Amino acid sequence: MNYYGLLKRGIFDENAAFVQRIALCPVLAVTTSAINGVYMGIATAAVMVTASTVISVLRKFIPNEVRLAIFIVIIAGATTIVHLLMQAYAPPAINESLGIFIPLIVVNCLVFARIEAFASMNTPLPSAVDALGMGLGFTLGLTVLGMIRELLGSGAIFGFELFMDSTSHVLIMLMAPGAFFTMGIIIMIMKYFETKKGGLNG
């Protein structure tokens, strides 16, 4: 099993945010700052790794007829653990910003997709690596989006002010339309270079 390939696929080749473009609700909703993206991504990755590993261990004992219900229970358990840990150790501002989106990891389609497509059919270590790669890719997408929106919207990155003059801030970037604009521009740039690369190869 090529573990490096699994990590690379999740982080770059099949990046959930920019390539597969799934689980966009948290991607667009919480990325008003880079630190929000980091915490949301790490929380999702932790749930994915935990749930994927457990389901991989139990996969031969889970009846096919009730597998989705069992998957939900296991994911809900992992999400509850992560949520409680964040409430205990994450800064209060982060918990307030992320709000309901941490509990909603239970129904995150990225988590379900990897469990159904990979963890339910593979051994624990590859399943954990696959989940880690996808989780890191998701974290990367959230963080990049958050950095761009935070920089343009408030002149800061990770809370460190770079542009003090508030007249240079594009406040719409901290609103819902700003999330869609930023995502669209990133995808457009990626498609441009993908097309250019394909043309050179052709």
Secondary structure, DSSP 8 states (H G I E B T S, - for coil): --HHHHHHIIIIIT-IIIII--SHHHHHHSTTSHHHHHHHHHHHHHHHHHHHHHHHHHGGGS-GGGHHHHHHHHHHHHHHHHHHHHHHHS-HHHHHHHGGGTGGGGG-HHHHHHHHHTGGGS-HHHHHHHHHHHHHHHHHHHHHHHHHHHHHHHSEETTEES---GGG--GGGGSHHHHHHHHHHHHHHHHHHHHHHHHHH-
